[in-house]
Amino acid sequence: MPSSFPPFKPRRGWLLLLAALGAAFLLAWQFKLPSLAWYWFGMRGHAEEWAQKGVWLPGYRVGIDGRRIEGIGKNASGLTFNPETRTLFTVINAPPQVAEITTDGRLLRTIPLTGVGDPEGISHVDAERYVIADERDQQLYWVEIGPDTGRLDVSGAPRLGIAIDLGKNLGFEGVSWDHAKDRLFVAKEKSPLRVLEISGIPALFTGGPLDLQIREWKPSRARTLFMTDLSSLTLHEPTGNLLLLSHESRLVVEYAYDGTPVSILPLWKGWHGLARTVPQAEGLAIDDEGTLYVLSEPDLFYRFERTAPPAWRAAAP
């Protein structure tokens, strides 16, 4: 018996709508937006508490918005603040160099770097000592950089290799030294994302008892971070909190040491006074007054400042 209903012919508009919804769902899943929303609402529930004892990223506004650093050609990555020189240091991987810049994003000098093929991270340790991370080979080098240093050769420098999860240029992207507890935090970009905590390093230089410990730091209440990559990190010593940077997700995320997510700073147009979205954030540092610095490859400089003095400043010695 023939059907009395006409054959169903979906209109093109409905097909396009379904395709758009499917694409939006896939993008949201890829960039972990459901997890981000979950964390966002959870953090807002503890805003009053963390605004007092954390870095509290919602309290920041951009002061320098994408200033081009004249004299840096390309591929600047990593960032660290030296409280003794009151300047910032970054590394460049094409060709390998170390660059010193002011806290308002002006180049002071560049230092040729040999013996390392893919420098991606740098952290001040003490006095004139720094640690530089090589992403491709996953090596950590300890070097001396003084006011008169004209060239650096790491081929004979003390080093520590952690050759795990070696992959296609997805290795160490950031390092941060904890001056208070003499430990090093290392960020691995992805596949998988990792944050390693290394303690016992000073004994390697002083000849003391060897007690080198390497553990993986993980966030609480989740099996993984909700960012899609890690491009840098920095430890904020007065609060003990970790700040993690993702250039793909365009986020700075603050975590307490126990892994509790504390606050988020989206690097998106219109947020925190940004005129444009930060294109490729690769370096992150915070100074002893709480000013936050972001470096976007190849040569864009951002400075975020607190709209009110942070609570931890009053408790600082």
N, C-alpha and C positions, 0 to 999 in steps of 0.2 A: 504494500500500500504506500503510495507516495506521501512524503511528509508535507504537511501544510505550512511548515515554517521555512522561511527563506534561509539559504546558507549563510553562516556567520562569516562576515568579512571585516576583520578588524581595521579600523581606520588608521591611516598613517600617523596621525597625531598621537593616537594612543600608543602605537609602537614606539614612537620617538620618546614619549613620556616614560614608558617602561624601561627603555634603554638608558635614559638619563638617570632614572632612579637606581637602576642596577649599577651604573658607573659610579654614582655618588656613594652607594653602599660600599663598593669595592675600595674606593679611595678612602672612605672613612675607616674601613677595617685596616687597610694598609698603613695608614698614618696613626692608627690606634686612637682615634677620636673618642670612641666610647669609653676607653680607659681614662683618657684625659678628662672627660666630663665627670666621670666617677670620682677621680682624685680631686678635681676642682671643687666639687660640692663638699667633699670631705674636709678639705683644707679650710674652706670658708667657715665651717662649723667650729674651728679652733682659732679663728682669726685673732681674737682678743688676747689669747694666751701667747701665740707665736709672735704677734706684733711686739710683745714686750721682751721676749727672750731669744728670738731668732733674728736672722738678717732681715726677713720679711720684705720680699721683692715687690709686693704691691705698693710699698712706700717709696718707690723710686720713679724718677722722671728723667728723660734724656736731657743732658746739658750740652753735649757735643754730638751732633746727629750726622754721622757718615762723613766726617772730614777725611779727605784724601791725604795720605801721608806721602808727601813729595820725597822722591828719592828711593822708594821701594818699588821695584819693578813688578814682581808678581810672586804669588805662592807664599805669602807670609802666613805663618801658622803658629799657634801656641802663644802664650802671654804670661808674664810673671812680673810681680812688683818687688823691687828691692827697697826695703825700708831705710837702708843706710844711704843709698844714692838718691832716693826719692824719684827713681825713674823706672821705666818698664823695659823689659827685654822680650824679644820675639825671635823666631828662627825663620829662615827663608830656605826653600829647598831647590831653587833653580836660578842661579847656582847656589850651593849651600853657603849660608851666611848666618851670623847673629847680628841683630840690629838692636840698638838702644834708642828709645824714644821717650819724649817727655810725657807727662800726664795730661797734656792737652793735645797729644797726637802729632808732635813734630819730631822729625828724625834728627838724632844727634850724631850717630855714626853707624857704619856697618863693618863687620869683622869677617873676613873670609874664613870658611870652615872646611877643613879637609879631613878625610878618614871616615866620613859618614855620608851615605848616599841619599837618605831620605829623612832629614830632620823634621819632626812634626810637633814636638813639645819641648818646653823648657821651664825649669822652676829654680828659683833662688833657694839655696840651702843655708849658707851662712857666709858672712864676710864676702870674699870674692869667689866663692864656690857655687857652682850651678850643676844641675843634672839636665842632660839633653837626651831626648828619646828619638831613636831611629825607628820609624814605623815599619819599614819593609823587613828588616832583620830582627826587630823586637829586641834591640839592645839599648841599655841605659848607660850613658857615659857621664862621669864626673869630671868637670873641667874648671879651670881658674880663669876668671875674666876680671882684669883690673882696669884702672883708668888708662893705662898705657898699652893694653893688649892690642896688637895690630893684626895678629893672625892666630887661629886656633887649629891645632892638629890633634884629633882624638885617637889616632892610631895607637898611641902608647898610654892613653888615659885609663884609669880604673874603670871597669865596666861590669855590668850584670846583664846576662842574657836570659830571657824567659821565652823560649821558642815553642810556644803552644798555640794551637789554632792558626798556624801559619797559612796565609791565604793570599788572595790577589789584592795586595795593597790595602788590607783591612786590619792593620796591626795597631801599634801604640799611637794614640792621637793626642794624649795629654798627660802631664805629670804635675803633681803638686806636693811639695814638701811640707810636713808638719813640724815647724820649729819647736813647738812645745813638747812633742812626744817623740821626736826623731824618727819619724816614719814617712814613707813615701806612698802616695796614691797614684795609680796608673790607670788610665782609661783606654780600653781597647774599643776600636770603632764599631765593629759589628761582626756577625757570623761566628760566635755570638757576641753580643754586647757584654763587656766585663768591666768591673772596677776591682783592681787588685790593691791590697794593702801589704806593704813590705816593711818589716821592722827588723832591727838588729844591724842596720847598715853601718852606723858609726864605728862598731868594733872592727870592721874591715879596714878602716883607716888608722885606728889607734893601736891595733894589735891586741885588743882585749879578747875575752872568751867569745868564740863564734857561736852566735845564736840567731841565725838568719831565719825569719819566719815569713812565709807568703800565704796569705789567705784571700779569699774572694769576698768582697763586701757586696751585700745584696740588700735591696729594699725590703721592707716588711710588707705583709699583707698582699704580696704578689710574687709570682715566680720570676718576673722579669721587669725591667724598666718599661715605661710606656712610651719613651721616645724611640724613634726608628734607628738612630745612630748616636754615637758619642763623638764629639769633635774636640772637647776640652773639658777640664774640670779644675776647680780650685777649692782648697779647704779654708774656711773662715775660722781662724783659731780662737777668737774671743768667744764664739758660741759653740765651736766644735762641729758646725754643720758643713756639709758638702754642697757645693754648687756645681751642677752638671749642665753642660752645654750640648745642644743638638742642632746642627745646621740644617738637617733635613726637616725636622719638626719645627725648627725656628723657635726654640724655647730655651730659657734658663730655668732650671728646677732646683729648688732648695730641699735638701733632705737632712734630717737629724742623723746623728751618727748611727743610731739604732735602726735606720732605714725608714723612719716615718717621714712621709712627704709633708713638707711644711708650706711652701709657697711656690708660685709660678710667675715668671716674667715672659710673656709672649713677645717675640721680636717681630711683631706684625704691624703693618701700617695702621696708624691711629691709636695704638696702645702705648701708654707711657710717653706720649708726645712725639712718637716717631712719625716723620713725614712720609717715609717709605718703609716697606718690609726690608729687614736686614737680609742681604742676598745669600751670603755663605759664611756664617759665623764660625770661625776656626780658633779663636783665642779668647780666653776668659781669665780675668784677674780681679782681685779686690784688695784695696789698700787698708792700712791700719785705721783709717777714719771712716771706712765703710763705703767709699766710692767704688763703683763697679765699672770695669772696663771691658769692652768687647772689641775684638779685631775681626773684620770680615775680609776674607781672601778676595782680591789680592792685596788691597791697601786702604781699606776703609776703617776709620777709627770712630768708636762710640764711647761716650762717657755718661754713665747714669748716676745721678746724685739723689741722696735722700731728701724728701720734701720736709722732713723734720728730723732732728738728731736721733739716732738709734738709741734704744734703751740700754743696750750693752755698753755704750760708750761711758755712761755714768759709773758703771761697775768696773771699767778697765783701770788697771793700776797706772 
